[in-house]
Amino acid sequence: MGQQQLLLLVLSTVIVGLATVAGIQAFSENQQQATQDALVQRAISIGSDVLSAHNEPSQFGGVDLTNGPSKSKIATAAGYDSSTPPADGAGDGASCTIGTTIGNPTLITCATDGSTSNDSSTEAQFVEVGINPNTGNVTVTKINGNTVTSTSSV
């Protein structure tokens, strides 16, 4: 082979290698975004179920979120077996937690490692959704520890 052919062969091998690396990197970034989107969707879905349970009369299995009910009572009224439902679509270890806080009566947290708080020492994805029974809003408050400034209501 001539030098020109060898140069073209080496050049094409380098280009194919770079394209492969770029494709793997793009796939990894898209996978992380899809996981985060799945966590947000699941947290909002659970929040909507909890808000629906709040709007239902207690005679029909509803729960009044303004009176500080227990986590298990909220989960049961929303139709979940426990206060830690799985986060479907976000990975094997992902789960959500239905909790209560003083400022916001009901808080839904979802994480890929099943934790209830954002631990910056891990690579876990984390989403927090707040439910305001007074206004009827379900809003995303934090994503990966960062406060969300623009929220949308369900």
mmCIF file of the C-alpha atoms, coordinates in Angstrom:
data_MODEL
# 
_entry.id   MODEL 
# 
loop_
_atom_site.group_PDB 
_atom_site.id 
_atom_site.type_symbol 
_atom_site.label_atom_id 
_atom_site.label_alt_id 
_atom_site.label_comp_id 
_atom_site.label_asym_id 
_atom_site.label_entity_id 
_atom_site.label_seq_id 
_atom_site.pdbx_PDB_ins_code 
_atom_site.Cartn_x 
_atom_site.Cartn_y 
_atom_site.Cartn_z 
_atom_site.occupancy 
_atom_site.B_iso_or_equiv 
_atom_site.pdbx_formal_charge 
_atom_site.auth_seq_id 
_atom_site.auth_comp_id 
_atom_site.auth_asym_id 
_atom_site.auth_atom_id 
_atom_site.pdbx_PDB_model_num 
ATOM 1   C CA . MET A 1 1   ? 0.000   0.000  0.000  1.00 0.00 ? 1   MET A CA 1 
ATOM 2   C CA . GLY A 1 2   ? 1.050   3.504  -0.591 1.00 0.00 ? 2   GLY A CA 1 
ATOM 3   C CA . GLN A 1 3   ? 1.560   6.077  2.095  1.00 0.00 ? 3   GLN A CA 1 
ATOM 4   C CA . GLN A 1 4   ? -1.621  7.898  1.086  1.00 0.00 ? 4   GLN A CA 1 
ATOM 5   C CA . GLN A 1 5   ? -3.730  4.750  1.528  1.00 0.00 ? 5   GLN A CA 1 
ATOM 6   C CA . LEU A 1 6   ? -2.207  4.043  4.954  1.00 0.00 ? 6   LEU A CA 1 
ATOM 7   C CA . LEU A 1 7   ? -2.831  7.640  6.016  1.00 0.00 ? 7   LEU A CA 1 
ATOM 8   C CA . LEU A 1 8   ? -6.493  7.402  4.928  1.00 0.00 ? 8   LEU A CA 1 
ATOM 9   C CA . LEU A 1 9   ? -6.870  4.093  6.767  1.00 0.00 ? 9   LEU A CA 1 
ATOM 10  C CA . VAL A 1 10  ? -5.455  5.534  10.011 1.00 0.00 ? 10  VAL A CA 1 
ATOM 11  C CA . LEU A 1 11  ? -7.527  8.707  9.632  1.00 0.00 ? 11  LEU A CA 1 
ATOM 12  C CA . SER A 1 12  ? -10.762 6.767  9.080  1.00 0.00 ? 12  SER A CA 1 
ATOM 13  C CA . THR A 1 13  ? -10.003 4.554  12.104 1.00 0.00 ? 13  THR A CA 1 
ATOM 14  C CA . VAL A 1 14  ? -9.515  7.626  14.287 1.00 0.00 ? 14  VAL A CA 1 
ATOM 15  C CA . ILE A 1 15  ? -12.752 9.210  13.020 1.00 0.00 ? 15  ILE A CA 1 
ATOM 16  C CA . VAL A 1 16  ? -14.743 6.027  13.664 1.00 0.00 ? 16  VAL A CA 1 
ATOM 17  C CA . GLY A 1 17  ? -13.254 5.770  17.172 1.00 0.00 ? 17  GLY A CA 1 
ATOM 18  C CA . LEU A 1 18  ? -14.139 9.363  17.993 1.00 0.00 ? 18  LEU A CA 1 
ATOM 19  C CA . ALA A 1 19  ? -17.670 8.895  16.679 1.00 0.00 ? 19  ALA A CA 1 
ATOM 20  C CA . THR A 1 20  ? -18.083 5.795  18.848 1.00 0.00 ? 20  THR A CA 1 
ATOM 21  C CA . VAL A 1 21  ? -16.902 7.621  21.975 1.00 0.00 ? 21  VAL A CA 1 
ATOM 22  C CA . ALA A 1 22  ? -19.216 10.566 21.233 1.00 0.00 ? 22  ALA A CA 1 
ATOM 23  C CA . GLY A 1 23  ? -22.149 8.192  20.748 1.00 0.00 ? 23  GLY A CA 1 
ATOM 24  C CA . ILE A 1 24  ? -21.506 6.422  24.052 1.00 0.00 ? 24  ILE A CA 1 
ATOM 25  C CA . GLN A 1 25  ? -21.256 9.756  25.863 1.00 0.00 ? 25  GLN A CA 1 
ATOM 26  C CA . ALA A 1 26  ? -24.501 11.019 24.288 1.00 0.00 ? 26  ALA A CA 1 
ATOM 27  C CA . PHE A 1 27  ? -26.275 7.798  25.276 1.00 0.00 ? 27  PHE A CA 1 
ATOM 28  C CA . SER A 1 28  ? -25.088 8.153  28.882 1.00 0.00 ? 28  SER A CA 1 
ATOM 29  C CA . GLU A 1 29  ? -26.291 11.753 29.119 1.00 0.00 ? 29  GLU A CA 1 
ATOM 30  C CA . ASN A 1 30  ? -29.662 10.846 27.591 1.00 0.00 ? 30  ASN A CA 1 
ATOM 31  C CA . GLN A 1 31  ? -30.019 7.959  30.038 1.00 0.00 ? 31  GLN A CA 1 
ATOM 32  C CA . GLN A 1 32  ? -29.464 10.301 33.000 1.00 0.00 ? 32  GLN A CA 1 
ATOM 33  C CA . GLN A 1 33  ? -32.020 12.756 31.630 1.00 0.00 ? 33  GLN A CA 1 
ATOM 34  C CA . ALA A 1 34  ? -34.548 9.967  31.071 1.00 0.00 ? 34  ALA A CA 1 
ATOM 35  C CA . THR A 1 35  ? -34.064 8.775  34.650 1.00 0.00 ? 35  THR A CA 1 
ATOM 36  C CA . GLN A 1 36  ? -34.590 12.284 35.976 1.00 0.00 ? 36  GLN A CA 1 
ATOM 37  C CA . ASP A 1 37  ? -37.703 12.704 33.822 1.00 0.00 ? 37  ASP A CA 1 
ATOM 38  C CA . ALA A 1 38  ? -39.078 9.385  35.114 1.00 0.00 ? 38  ALA A CA 1 
ATOM 39  C CA . LEU A 1 39  ? -38.519 10.487 38.721 1.00 0.00 ? 39  LEU A CA 1 
ATOM 40  C CA . VAL A 1 40  ? -40.279 13.806 38.122 1.00 0.00 ? 40  VAL A CA 1 
ATOM 41  C CA . GLN A 1 41  ? -43.196 12.094 36.399 1.00 0.00 ? 41  GLN A CA 1 
ATOM 42  C CA . ARG A 1 42  ? -43.577 9.501  39.153 1.00 0.00 ? 42  ARG A CA 1 
ATOM 43  C CA . ALA A 1 43  ? -43.379 12.098 41.941 1.00 0.00 ? 43  ALA A CA 1 
ATOM 44  C CA . ILE A 1 44  ? -46.011 14.265 40.249 1.00 0.00 ? 44  ILE A CA 1 
ATOM 45  C CA . SER A 1 45  ? -48.211 11.215 39.684 1.00 0.00 ? 45  SER A CA 1 
ATOM 46  C CA . ILE A 1 46  ? -48.020 10.234 43.358 1.00 0.00 ? 46  ILE A CA 1 
ATOM 47  C CA . GLY A 1 47  ? -48.622 13.858 44.353 1.00 0.00 ? 47  GLY A CA 1 
ATOM 48  C CA . SER A 1 48  ? -51.736 13.969 42.177 1.00 0.00 ? 48  SER A CA 1 
ATOM 49  C CA . ASP A 1 49  ? -52.997 10.747 43.752 1.00 0.00 ? 49  ASP A CA 1 
ATOM 50  C CA . VAL A 1 50  ? -52.447 12.194 47.237 1.00 0.00 ? 50  VAL A CA 1 
ATOM 51  C CA . LEU A 1 51  ? -54.207 15.430 46.296 1.00 0.00 ? 51  LEU A CA 1 
ATOM 52  C CA . SER A 1 52  ? -57.123 13.419 44.885 1.00 0.00 ? 52  SER A CA 1 
ATOM 53  C CA . ALA A 1 53  ? -57.325 11.510 48.170 1.00 0.00 ? 53  ALA A CA 1 
ATOM 54  C CA . HIS A 1 54  ? -57.410 14.854 49.992 1.00 0.00 ? 54  HIS A CA 1 
ATOM 55  C CA . ASN A 1 55  ? -60.300 16.057 47.820 1.00 0.00 ? 55  ASN A CA 1 
ATOM 56  C CA . GLU A 1 56  ? -62.283 12.871 48.467 1.00 0.00 ? 56  GLU A CA 1 
ATOM 57  C CA . PRO A 1 57  ? -64.591 12.808 51.516 1.00 0.00 ? 57  PRO A CA 1 
ATOM 58  C CA . SER A 1 58  ? -63.279 10.829 54.485 1.00 0.00 ? 58  SER A CA 1 
ATOM 59  C CA . GLN A 1 59  ? -66.389 8.613  54.344 1.00 0.00 ? 59  GLN A CA 1 
ATOM 60  C CA . PHE A 1 60  ? -65.128 7.329  50.994 1.00 0.00 ? 60  PHE A CA 1 
ATOM 61  C CA . GLY A 1 61  ? -61.533 6.779  52.097 1.00 0.00 ? 61  GLY A CA 1 
ATOM 62  C CA . GLY A 1 62  ? -60.203 10.302 51.658 1.00 0.00 ? 62  GLY A CA 1 
ATOM 63  C CA . VAL A 1 63  ? -57.708 11.980 53.967 1.00 0.00 ? 63  VAL A CA 1 
ATOM 64  C CA . ASP A 1 64  ? -57.544 15.563 55.210 1.00 0.00 ? 64  ASP A CA 1 
ATOM 65  C CA . LEU A 1 65  ? -53.959 16.721 54.626 1.00 0.00 ? 65  LEU A CA 1 
ATOM 66  C CA . THR A 1 66  ? -54.388 19.880 56.713 1.00 0.00 ? 66  THR A CA 1 
ATOM 67  C CA . ASN A 1 67  ? -54.791 17.888 59.942 1.00 0.00 ? 67  ASN A CA 1 
ATOM 68  C CA . GLY A 1 68  ? -51.354 16.247 59.757 1.00 0.00 ? 68  GLY A CA 1 
ATOM 69  C CA . PRO A 1 69  ? -52.226 12.606 59.049 1.00 0.00 ? 69  PRO A CA 1 
ATOM 70  C CA . SER A 1 70  ? -49.595 9.884  59.245 1.00 0.00 ? 70  SER A CA 1 
ATOM 71  C CA . LYS A 1 71  ? -47.545 8.847  56.227 1.00 0.00 ? 71  LYS A CA 1 
ATOM 72  C CA . SER A 1 72  ? -49.181 5.431  56.106 1.00 0.00 ? 72  SER A CA 1 
ATOM 73  C CA . LYS A 1 73  ? -52.673 6.946  56.246 1.00 0.00 ? 73  LYS A CA 1 
ATOM 74  C CA . ILE A 1 74  ? -51.831 9.259  53.334 1.00 0.00 ? 74  ILE A CA 1 
ATOM 75  C CA . ALA A 1 75  ? -50.374 6.360  51.330 1.00 0.00 ? 75  ALA A CA 1 
ATOM 76  C CA . THR A 1 76  ? -53.385 4.125  51.973 1.00 0.00 ? 76  THR A CA 1 
ATOM 77  C CA . ALA A 1 77  ? -55.844 6.873  51.001 1.00 0.00 ? 77  ALA A CA 1 
ATOM 78  C CA . ALA A 1 78  ? -53.875 7.507  47.788 1.00 0.00 ? 78  ALA A CA 1 
ATOM 79  C CA . GLY A 1 79  ? -54.005 3.805  46.906 1.00 0.00 ? 79  GLY A CA 1 
ATOM 80  C CA . TYR A 1 80  ? -50.466 2.681  47.755 1.00 0.00 ? 80  TYR A CA 1 
ATOM 81  C CA . ASP A 1 81  ? -49.453 -0.333 49.842 1.00 0.00 ? 81  ASP A CA 1 
ATOM 82  C CA . SER A 1 82  ? -46.820 1.601  51.788 1.00 0.00 ? 82  SER A CA 1 
ATOM 83  C CA . SER A 1 83  ? -45.470 5.121  52.173 1.00 0.00 ? 83  SER A CA 1 
ATOM 84  C CA . THR A 1 84  ? -42.526 4.154  49.914 1.00 0.00 ? 84  THR A CA 1 
ATOM 85  C CA . PRO A 1 85  ? -43.961 3.274  46.487 1.00 0.00 ? 85  PRO A CA 1 
ATOM 86  C CA . PRO A 1 86  ? -41.516 2.288  43.735 1.00 0.00 ? 86  PRO A CA 1 
ATOM 87  C CA . ALA A 1 87  ? -40.416 4.839  41.145 1.00 0.00 ? 87  ALA A CA 1 
ATOM 88  C CA . ASP A 1 88  ? -41.290 2.869  38.035 1.00 0.00 ? 88  ASP A CA 1 
ATOM 89  C CA . GLY A 1 89  ? -39.116 3.602  35.017 1.00 0.00 ? 89  GLY A CA 1 
ATOM 90  C CA . ALA A 1 90  ? -36.254 5.168  36.959 1.00 0.00 ? 90  ALA A CA 1 
ATOM 91  C CA . GLY A 1 91  ? -34.192 2.051  37.650 1.00 0.00 ? 91  GLY A CA 1 
ATOM 92  C CA . ASP A 1 92  ? -34.235 -0.970 39.933 1.00 0.00 ? 92  ASP A CA 1 
ATOM 93  C CA . GLY A 1 93  ? -33.349 0.745  43.222 1.00 0.00 ? 93  GLY A CA 1 
ATOM 94  C CA . ALA A 1 94  ? -35.483 3.836  42.676 1.00 0.00 ? 94  ALA A CA 1 
ATOM 95  C CA . SER A 1 95  ? -38.334 4.565  45.037 1.00 0.00 ? 95  SER A CA 1 
ATOM 96  C CA . CYS A 1 96  ? -40.411 7.418  46.364 1.00 0.00 ? 96  CYS A CA 1 
ATOM 97  C CA . THR A 1 97  ? -41.350 8.423  49.880 1.00 0.00 ? 97  THR A CA 1 
ATOM 98  C CA . ILE A 1 98  ? -44.549 10.077 51.006 1.00 0.00 ? 98  ILE A CA 1 
ATOM 99  C CA . GLY A 1 99  ? -43.703 12.357 53.896 1.00 0.00 ? 99  GLY A CA 1 
ATOM 100 C CA . THR A 1 100 ? -45.002 15.282 55.893 1.00 0.00 ? 100 THR A CA 1 
ATOM 101 C CA . THR A 1 101 ? -43.318 18.526 56.872 1.00 0.00 ? 101 THR A CA 1 
ATOM 102 C CA . ILE A 1 102 ? -44.422 21.543 58.853 1.00 0.00 ? 102 ILE A CA 1 
ATOM 103 C CA . GLY A 1 103 ? -44.317 24.148 56.077 1.00 0.00 ? 103 GLY A CA 1 
ATOM 104 C CA . ASN A 1 104 ? -45.745 21.924 53.386 1.00 0.00 ? 104 ASN A CA 1 
ATOM 105 C CA . PRO A 1 105 ? -48.125 19.239 54.729 1.00 0.00 ? 105 PRO A CA 1 
ATOM 106 C CA . THR A 1 106 ? -47.197 16.600 52.198 1.00 0.00 ? 106 THR A CA 1 
ATOM 107 C CA . LEU A 1 107 ? -43.882 16.117 50.436 1.00 0.00 ? 107 LEU A CA 1 
ATOM 108 C CA . ILE A 1 108 ? -43.052 13.446 47.862 1.00 0.00 ? 108 ILE A CA 1 
ATOM 109 C CA . THR A 1 109 ? -39.375 12.591 47.403 1.00 0.00 ? 109 THR A CA 1 
ATOM 110 C CA . CYS A 1 110 ? -38.118 10.207 44.730 1.00 0.00 ? 110 CYS A CA 1 
ATOM 111 C CA . ALA A 1 111 ? -34.518 9.043  44.310 1.00 0.00 ? 111 ALA A CA 1 
ATOM 112 C CA . THR A 1 112 ? -32.704 6.455  42.234 1.00 0.00 ? 112 THR A CA 1 
ATOM 113 C CA . ASP A 1 113 ? -30.985 5.024  45.309 1.00 0.00 ? 113 ASP A CA 1 
ATOM 114 C CA . GLY A 1 114 ? -34.179 4.908  47.384 1.00 0.00 ? 114 GLY A CA 1 
ATOM 115 C CA . SER A 1 115 ? -33.031 7.636  49.791 1.00 0.00 ? 115 SER A CA 1 
ATOM 116 C CA . THR A 1 116 ? -35.256 10.381 51.133 1.00 0.00 ? 116 THR A CA 1 
ATOM 117 C CA . SER A 1 117 ? -32.749 13.204 50.819 1.00 0.00 ? 117 SER A CA 1 
ATOM 118 C CA . ASN A 1 118 ? -30.233 14.402 48.295 1.00 0.00 ? 118 ASN A CA 1 
ATOM 119 C CA . ASP A 1 119 ? -26.807 13.105 49.293 1.00 0.00 ? 119 ASP A CA 1 
ATOM 120 C CA . SER A 1 120 ? -24.190 14.884 47.199 1.00 0.00 ? 120 SER A CA 1 
ATOM 121 C CA . SER A 1 121 ? -21.651 12.112 47.810 1.00 0.00 ? 121 SER A CA 1 
ATOM 122 C CA . THR A 1 122 ? -23.499 9.754  45.469 1.00 0.00 ? 122 THR A CA 1 
ATOM 123 C CA . GLU A 1 123 ? -24.455 9.948  41.830 1.00 0.00 ? 123 GLU A CA 1 
ATOM 124 C CA . ALA A 1 124 ? -28.123 9.434  42.708 1.00 0.00 ? 124 ALA A CA 1 
ATOM 125 C CA . GLN A 1 125 ? -30.848 11.395 40.965 1.00 0.00 ? 125 GLN A CA 1 
ATOM 126 C CA . PHE A 1 126 ? -33.256 13.114 43.385 1.00 0.00 ? 126 PHE A CA 1 
ATOM 127 C CA . VAL A 1 127 ? -36.614 14.879 42.962 1.00 0.00 ? 127 VAL A CA 1 
ATOM 128 C CA . GLU A 1 128 ? -38.843 16.584 45.529 1.00 0.00 ? 128 GLU A CA 1 
ATOM 129 C CA . VAL A 1 129 ? -42.511 17.479 44.934 1.00 0.00 ? 129 VAL A CA 1 
ATOM 130 C CA . GLY A 1 130 ? -44.658 19.501 47.320 1.00 0.00 ? 130 GLY A CA 1 
ATOM 131 C CA . ILE A 1 131 ? -48.432 19.331 47.656 1.00 0.00 ? 131 ILE A CA 1 
ATOM 132 C CA . ASN A 1 132 ? -50.433 22.330 48.834 1.00 0.00 ? 132 ASN A CA 1 
ATOM 133 C CA . PRO A 1 133 ? -53.955 21.191 49.737 1.00 0.00 ? 133 PRO A CA 1 
ATOM 134 C CA . ASN A 1 134 ? -55.148 24.785 50.211 1.00 0.00 ? 134 ASN A CA 1 
ATOM 135 C CA . THR A 1 135 ? -54.471 25.795 46.616 1.00 0.00 ? 135 THR A CA 1 
ATOM 136 C CA . GLY A 1 136 ? -54.713 22.331 45.084 1.00 0.00 ? 136 GLY A CA 1 
ATOM 137 C CA . ASN A 1 137 ? -51.204 22.556 43.603 1.00 0.00 ? 137 ASN A CA 1 
ATOM 138 C CA . VAL A 1 138 ? -48.660 19.807 43.078 1.00 0.00 ? 138 VAL A CA 1 
ATOM 139 C CA . THR A 1 139 ? -45.322 21.463 42.311 1.00 0.00 ? 139 THR A CA 1 
ATOM 140 C CA . VAL A 1 140 ? -41.750 20.297 41.760 1.00 0.00 ? 140 VAL A CA 1 
ATOM 141 C CA . THR A 1 141 ? -39.634 22.047 44.403 1.00 0.00 ? 141 THR A CA 1 
ATOM 142 C CA . LYS A 1 142 ? -36.174 20.468 43.989 1.00 0.00 ? 142 LYS A CA 1 
ATOM 143 C CA . ILE A 1 143 ? -34.303 18.481 41.374 1.00 0.00 ? 143 ILE A CA 1 
ATOM 144 C CA . ASN A 1 144 ? -30.949 16.983 42.426 1.00 0.00 ? 144 ASN A CA 1 
ATOM 145 C CA . GLY A 1 145 ? -30.744 19.344 45.392 1.00 0.00 ? 145 GLY A CA 1 
ATOM 146 C CA . ASN A 1 146 ? -31.319 22.464 43.297 1.00 0.00 ? 146 ASN A CA 1 
ATOM 147 C CA . THR A 1 147 ? -34.397 24.534 44.084 1.00 0.00 ? 147 THR A CA 1 
ATOM 148 C CA . VAL A 1 148 ? -36.680 24.828 41.077 1.00 0.00 ? 148 VAL A CA 1 
ATOM 149 C CA . THR A 1 149 ? -37.565 28.453 40.424 1.00 0.00 ? 149 THR A CA 1 
ATOM 150 C CA . SER A 1 150 ? -40.336 27.987 37.888 1.00 0.00 ? 150 SER A CA 1 
ATOM 151 C CA . THR A 1 151 ? -42.929 25.456 38.919 1.00 0.00 ? 151 THR A CA 1 
ATOM 152 C CA . SER A 1 152 ? -46.010 24.203 37.190 1.00 0.00 ? 152 SER A CA 1 
ATOM 153 C CA . SER A 1 153 ? -49.192 23.070 38.852 1.00 0.00 ? 153 SER A CA 1 
ATOM 154 C CA . VAL A 1 154 ? -51.136 19.955 38.107 1.00 0.00 ? 154 VAL A CA 1 
# 
